[in-house]
Amino acid sequence: MNFTTGELTFHINSKNPDAKLNATEILAYQYLTMTKVISAPNTLPATFVRDSVTNIKAKQVMENYRKTQDYLTFFEEFLHQTDNGRHAVRVADALNLKVVKIELALVSVRLYLQPKEVLSPIGESIALPPRQPTILHLNPTEVILFSTTATLKKLHSKKISSAFRKLFIQKSLIG
């Protein structure tokens, strides 16, 4: 972290399946420790830089943006469909920040951050939806498409028919 510019650069990060802590927890701890060491406890990053992006999906999204120049699609796809973007969103959330703008460079992406207006309760980090929707086949003529368990909870809370609810319970999906 460059405290002069407010820029936090991610050179490389990868998942260790044996680790007890995840990268977001480690980064938040390191960041908070560093702010105490340099006596700048309320200093938050203004930008994240995902440097030298090598993730295949991220590179595809970046290349697609170069071709189409469709910023809104690039913004959504990078933040929600790539591991680099999803990690940046989780880290921003852990620091009570939100990504408001992104810029593409040759092999890196700069994410501009702003503080969230309302503080989130501690321990309630955001839950990102899965990358792909799930298809549930009830019988040969019915197919239900949903993307998150929250959708099932919404269905459950909207007083869906008891037969429908029983079917989900029998399938051990809710209840």
Secondary structure as UniProt FT lines:
FT   TURN            3..6
FT   STRAND          7..10
FT   TURN            17..18
FT   HELIX           23..37
FT   TURN            38..39
FT   TURN            41..42
FT   STRAND          47..50
FT   HELIX           56..68
FT   HELIX           71..81
FT   HELIX           83..94
FT   TURN            95..96
FT   STRAND          97..104
FT   STRAND          109..115
FT   TURN            122..123
FT   STRAND          134..139
FT   TURN            140..141
FT   STRAND          142..146
FT   HELIX           149..157
FT   TURN            158..159
FT   HELIX           162..170
FT   TURN            171..172
//
